[in-house]
């Protein structure tokens, strides 16, 4: 499973503690994290983490792109609801993409515990992915017919 790890500054300690507690499970997966968060997790837990840019420098967008291209299976994003974030639109966009593409995500320790302890987490679970392609391709009488649902509106 490919897992994204992101945390606002005031939540980095909580995510680090959660990663340390869940190290045996996380070690079996491919981890991606925004810059500073990834450095801290890697240094403190010795887990292998692919580090992206820091969140405000584009790391949030990199994680979002991974979600949109179906290269991320779960997101653990510990965000601080009490501190204003200069890149707040990026945060909302990231959570929007996770919801849009049906990627499970946790924003706090309790939800993260529920997700990682689920029997579905390391099972063969395949969440449904939306189909945003408006075209339908079918073979009719030996001919390939492509219809676009946008033409029928």
Buried (B, 14 or more C-beta within 10 A) or exposed (E): BBBBBBBBEEBBEBBBEBBBBBBEBBEEBBBBBBBBBBBBBBEEBEBEBEBBBBBEEBBBBBBBBBBBEEEBBBBBBBBBEEEEBEBEEBBEBBBEBBEEBEBBBBBBBEBBBEBBEEEEBEEEEEEEEEEEEEEEEEEEEEEEEEEEEEEEE
